[in-house]
């Protein structure tokens, strides 16, 4: 899957509220009420990522979880990253925490 251009990324990122583009990746910080809420959410995202065979970088800071998506073998952002980001958004909207 080909790396997207800066213009394509700028257009696509507008469809994902709160996501940003930086350092050849797209990312977003998610806030949870409790530490374990974020950890349970990471488990859901991990299962989705494994199924898609496309894995985000994950940073945990107590009740804050940041997901960063980039297609490493392409050296930047591809459609795979936007697809995973959209799945993360849907899962967060449905997440009870």
N, C-alpha and C positions, 0 to 999 in steps of 0.2 A: 504494500500500500504506500503510495507516494506521499511525501512530506507536503503539507499545505503551505501556500504562500502567506506572507504577512497580511495581505489583503483578504484572503480567504479566512484566515483566523480571525481577523478583526470583525468580519461579517458574522461568522458563526458564533463567536463569543457573546454577541448580543442576545442570543437565544437562551443563554444560561445565566440566570440572575446570580450575581455575586462572584462569578468566576472571573479570573484574570489571566492574562498571558504574560509570562516573564521567563527569561532564561530558557527559551525553546520548550516550554511546557505550559499547560493550563492547570490552574489550581484554585482551590477554594477552602476556606476555613469554616468548619461546622461547629456550632456551640451546642452543648448538651447540658442538662440539668445536673446530672451526676456522672462521675467517672465511668461507672459500669454501663451507663446508657451508651456512651461513646464506644466502649469496648465491644458491646453487643452489636452496635451498628457496623463496626469494623468487620466483625464476623460475617455479616450479611454481604458487605461489599467484597470481602475476600472470596466468598462462594461465587458471586457474580463474575469476579475477575478471573477466577480459575476456569469457570465455564467458557469464558470468552478467550482464554489464554492470552490475557492482556492485563498486566498488573500495575496498579498505581504505587507511587511512593506514598507512605503514610507516616505522618508525624503526630504523636500524641502529646499534648500538654494539658494534663489533668482533664478538664471538661471540654477542651478544644481539640478537634481532630482536623488536620489538614491533609487533603488528598491532592497529589500532584500527578498529572498524567502526561506522558511523553512516550513516543515510540522510539526507543533507544536505537534500534537498528536502522532507523531512517534519520536519526539525528534531529528530531523535532516532532512537531504535532502533525498527526494524521487523522483521518476520519475515525480510526479506532479510538482515539482519545476522546473525541466528541461523543461517540456512542457510549463509551464507558461513563463519561461525565453525566450524560443524560440519564443513564441507569442509576447512578449514584443519587441524582436529584430526585428521581421517582421513589427510590428506596427511602430517602430522607423524609419525603412528604408522607409516606406511609408508616414511618417508624413511630412507635408509641412513646419513645423517650423524648 
